[in-house]
């Protein structure tokens, strides 16, 4: 079975969209989507520096646009399962046929702007917590008044909350744990993002949805969602709810996934899958970063059983 994955914030790199502009209609597509997102995706994906594309309001629609642009080059009817990490879930939902690419870009623009605004309300942040026993790590995070915002699997949990609480946690972490402060604007996927969730819900009320045409996993609990209306509500809830990528990867294993394609900017999710789904039966992985990677992706699709439902 083939899985197609869409990455989230933090995976972007300066100029990563430049080679994709050689594809027919790519520039026109990005120009159209820029109007919907309220940001210049062509500039951000080709000429902007690392600092500029670190801005949440710009990064989120940029990542969704990149995944959609590449996903449109693939015969996704052959995909057995589609999933996205955090904002990447918007692209995954569009590629699964729940709503249009334009809807995904519009919602990503609103989500990014509103989450950036929510970050400005209080001094919050996030720290990667590497190693340790997961339940103990989560318990310690919560003891400090923090939230386990991302449970990524492969020994990685992200703590989020107030900066003083993060500093206290880093000073007294659980045993065999390394804590790394992340260069992010605030505490994503926590109650601190409540104003952004409210704004996204208002915008999403006008979106027309269809039931997924392909198996679509949810970050909320790793389950396959079969109703488009439910998936839209889960996308809204995801703004303040933890990302359970560990459960999504468990679902990939339970489904017997043998091939994985990560959409651009690829590498982060592929690394997690490699560390978590290793040993006998580990899936073959293609990281799709430029059009030069399309032949390998198409070859993997041709050799992998689709089982779209």
Secondary structure, DSSP 8 states (H G I E B T S, - for coil): -EEEEE--TT---TTTTGGGGGSTTHHHHHHHHHHHHTS-HHHHHHT--TTGGGSHHHHHHHHHHHHHHHHTTS-GGG-SEEEE-TTHHHHHHHHTTSS-HHHHHHHHHHHHHHHHHHHTTS-EEEEEEEES-HHHHHHHHHHTT-EEEEEEETTEEEEEEEHHHHHHHHHT--TTEEEEE---SS-TTSGGGHHHHHHHHHHHTT------SS-BB-TTTS-B---HHHHHHHHHHTTTS-B-HHHHHHHHHHHT--EEEE-SS-SHHHHHHHHHS-STT--EEEE--SGGGHHHHHHHHHHS-----
